Amino acid sequence: MTTNPLLSALLPLVDDLTRDLPDGERYRRLLQSLRELMPCDAAALLRLEDDQLVPLAVDGLSTDTLGRRFKLAEHPRFTALLARNGPTRFAADSGLPDPYDGLVEGHRGHLEVHDCMGCPLFIDDRPWGLLTLDALDPSRFGRIDLDNLETFARLAAATVKATERLSSLALRAENEHQLAETYRQAASQAQSRELIGQSPAHRRLLEEIELVAGSDLTVLISGETGVGKELVAQAIHDRSSRANRPLISLNCAALPETLVESELFGHVRGAFSGAVGDRSGKFELADGGSLFLDEVGELPLSVQAKLLRVLQSGQLQRVGSDREHRVDVRVLAATNRNLADEVRAGRFRADLYHRLSVYPLQVPPLRERGRDILLLAGYFLEQNRPRLRVRSLRLAADAQAALLAYDWPGNVRELEHLIGRAALKALAANGERPRILSIGTADLDLQPRRPAERQADAVAAPGAAVDLRQALDDYQRQLIAAALQRNQDNWAAAARDLGLDRANLHRLARRLGLKSAT
């Protein structure tokens, strides 16, 4: 029984439409079937993007062809193919330059005399791209090949449309999953969003939050580690017109430099090792809402330039893609560094600094908030009470005095962790679980004014010159060393003690010349 070669080539493609295949593999099989139907030396599938053609798959051409972008103005053969609704075969001795000169595998010379044809692909009656075939034999193709190519091109267009639809559905599912996870995390943190305090410094902060929240200005939230910059960003978002959309967060210091760009802007499949599918970045997830960039001062300079472009134009490109995506995002950035100093030191771009600090907002350290320390302590005590299964958890008078006397280098985060530890110590010291559990100074294990004394030690005799940067570095080295000593050189525990992310502590330790565990 004679087999129809056209049918033999098309049936596998129909079967492939029901299979879950990566886009690249699906397109590779498409070209493989095309070359089985019309034997040739090279075939390619190219997508039309504005004024250029982008190769999606090649068979018989050098691999680097996939990285090329063929501008129509520079390639008259491609322009001629797109100008017709059906297939076109060029004369073997056509004077039009061939885009694949030097790219056909196994052929090193100029493609002076050869057979070449192609056909445009249409999706929803609009040109989508091209199928091209090249044969070194100048009489390889004939009239029947033109007819077969036109039929094949219709199924190829259906394959492309199905592939893009599947990719779109997969991307939508991934976006919805990421958004659902974001909302879940937001809901779990809803009870910890309250900004607690009554001090003048805290009231001024709340007034500024109310003032800037109603605008769409970019806000740079500055303050020491642990003061609650993320809570301030959440409060701004919750009081803004974007409150019904998500607040997406990214800690710029918690990721390797190689992944920061992908996390911000997303990537396409194959952009780098491990990129097994397209993925939206934080900017796309935050579209219509707000994006909180914590530790923005840690961004590499190369990523800073790309972030600036998105802030200026609202357009981004995923890693590995040339396609533009437009987003509407309000950026709230936070840093514990003095970015103006970082700009002068050449570690941060001046133009990005000015773009981020449209509205600078300073969060006061805990030591400047007076008796807010006791209000916050009460909040954390109540959080720990049900966990310890006691009816009441309170601070003894001497413990309250100790809290007020301490300088809180780790700020609110340090206070939160200290209350949790002290409550556990107090419970263990009681032997049996009491109804009312009191925390004393022994449970707190604080040495009042230690940080201030260290700062005093770092200052030279009156009248002597002081290198502020060096003094601050020495101070941080002492704090880290003390935290490691308290936690038996356990870096994770020391990071919690200091109110730092573990990755940030390692990075800081390396900068200060301390040996850190990896």
Steps between C-alpha positions, in 0.01 A plus 500: 500500500645840395529756780427864434824682601311819592268303726795317655662833586183660639370218720786515754441873537132441570598245763747748653218747560368267771840461669650714775823608330734795561461769235850444361446126465162550334653738243799270445267211417310731265816570298599135511167404338544777243842367396361144477228626266737717294859381546731799517817616670349755740164615632402773743197637685514874563261726693427854382560759774449858384762555228706187552477121483602294803599133444307265733632172357755399236594168345816479289615850592770585754382531860600867521224575249256487793670802653472715188239764427436551128394858428265505202661815361827308464359174357298545178429126466310498826314816398400335171371189683286706737357706212310197362218293646637172367835329452781654298787322325801710407693443177808291562721786383299777671707809563331567835743434786413192704463554879646155566833558324762320710240349733412175319669212680754313288529784248770758560484695175267770367150383402531624143285240320250303703129435538307709754134542581279609785147570608344748746295374794176677584321489835157661521559642150811688610859415400673318785827389344668280239594145410813484282678214318842497334659229283853504362370318189373786275225282350380338821151654528214484250138603455366227725731614778344846487152346536614274784667790678180706487302213655770434756513870593133494597556217746820669621295813575251288695791345693641842581162631612440196721850530646459868583159435652639220716790721607259782581284269712805363680627851567160611626485200732849577630411866555180408681693255716757765590229756571306250712817433700553874539144551629538201733816646651336841526202350682725313743682824581187716524501505879862622517450804279403740776746779567502527878621805689409834656830687505539830311746334258249224425213745454706700250565179307128419487422852377751462215357161408150650475634787292690297240267196485233681301746593226672272250849625582795265531604482866848427638463368855823535696587376845717267700461125481193377685306828528203364300554641151289223344210584735526863389487392135196284576329792675563728201359239262195428720411871506551551126266471202681174415398327824274253315799379299797307641810635670781283364825489700857418403802500730775612263772373734362149551565376145819419308591774253429262210134463602406856597426607142281195438308557824435863409423472130424130441655268244413286202564131459864423427624845609748331735570162652194394699255728316266216401204728427391861464459681831367841593718726711396706801422803284244311293346343811466846654334650189229738622632476856820578688848347505706512819875477436665432835877557535499680164852624568626144450401488132792441260579799277407300188150438635470861621519619138215270395290595801542867411374431148184333633436787741542754219302326225277244671634241254710193570650203322518156653843341518563327168226688312487810281125542543384805695249475786330812635424517872329748733678462834562731794842434649565523873870447573678455831861515612703508819785669314553867432448486124637849451830373644475191280459725195811699594691173546394383153302202631157635408382687191419865562215501246337197664541654845315814393232290327441295817514785751217709357356487854762403761357359822717444807387238754624589851710247693346344808736684737340831389146384573504511881227300669385356167742223601258385769198521267676281247616264774137460608402417143767230474417365846139447393618325185705256707242442775280247312808323366619438855147414616496741796218728604719806540851591392641817655818698552627560852581861591875438484461343155310805375779726628760281327315521169483880525871520586617295202603664170347240262751473214267242341193721561145358500607167351754454779231580757263246346760222507615592850147482642450156345827368648439658841151350524639151432775549760250623758273203438791254530610659828154448655506123490124476452279709276363795705179688425686833511855495366728794585815584307785652700833656409679166531275359228576795271878460532559863406798719585367857487688757296745248354467635146540859618809406696647330192434811297673707770800267491521542123533878533851631543610749759342849482631695207625194311377424148245219471439285190124449529490214249777317684332556836172361367677198350676431832168531682333252266789255536460510879124444479542201267777350712288536814197342331712206381642451848150498653387243242806270504609610150163405348462751215128440447430558870728804503310645204171455686653657810610805301171523311670439167434273206765224504617584146535867599708406805738289289532782247566757773753270669691458175508876446632550853769237452344248738512129418141382444355154456350420160 
